């Protein structure tokens, strides 16, 4: 009976996690991961938390305990980077982040001895890479994805002298630059790369630096206070960005224009986003930059340095079709899976690659709420963004989400209406469309 009760608490927590647009498919492996990170009591309590952030007073009412006891539980979870705690107008508020990007990564962002990280890494590897339901759902459901790639700014700068159009700076928006995120961040923390740290425990890590992945804003502040990231200033942030580029790492961050919460510096061999792009590239698991590398056939000597540098195998060698040199090869791009990161252009020793704008601009959600609503609509989970505990409507959340919905294209509005089955929403949309 005790085992059944424990499993029930973790099953309830799994159900709670799947109220996020990016959830966690049930699995025995997931149960084992959650059992390492949460006690049975913690799993049962967190399963009752609403999607929106809560105060200790609100949690106490939900759990039926005293406020001081609720605060102790919440603070304990935040100290282990399972919850994020942020100071709000009503005091400290606590939020459960999704598994990814969220507490899965946070659990490996520092070396710790309060949990068996070797076992945890093995379970993550089996659950995410081998079993594959999680990574498939995370990266292939819907059109709007969690992450996007930032353009390699030195590569773009080097492209300008060859451009025939007006200066490229007119086409590069601030939110497309990792340097802009670093330069404007209120808080910035750096921690261990979850992917390479995990890979190290299972004997698969590469030699790329680990202490290089960045978080920003309230998330960074919480992780810094609890020792899961170290605070860095803008100067060191820029130095780390340059170091990442020297190691041919891809800047992969939150798919929003404003208040980006994270930028990971990804290698092609260990990092799950790059692995997903290789496996599901034509399903667009990652939002690309607005650029593509163009091959200068006259300069390309077929050295394959760009092929080796590409983290997602978008660049290959093909015959140069030169009758005088039948064995000559040249680089060729598969634009359908290319991230537009620019890593390949920096690897070219003969100046045979440069970045060009894509034919159509890639649309980036404005902020986290905008992205979350889009992801929820596309995945059939909009109601979970609006209703706390699946019964009580949050009027503030409803108002904010309605604001996003009213700015969406008509097709997305129809999907939202169908999921909400709301006469109120239908009337609002009819009024707006008249």
Helices and strands as residue ranges (DSSP letters): H 2-17, H 28-37, H 40-46, H 56-63, H 67-79, E 83-88, E 91-96, I 99-103, H 104-106, H 117-124, I 125-130, H 133-140, E 147-149, H 153-159, G 160-162, G 168-170, G 174-176, H 178-184, E 188-192, H 194-201, E 211-216, H 217-225, E 230-231, H 234-246, E 250-254, E 262-266, H 272-280, G 281-283, E 291-295, H 305-309, E 315-319, E 329-333, H 343-347, E 353-357, H 368-378, H 382-386, E 387-388, E 392-393, H 395-405, H 410-420, H 423-433
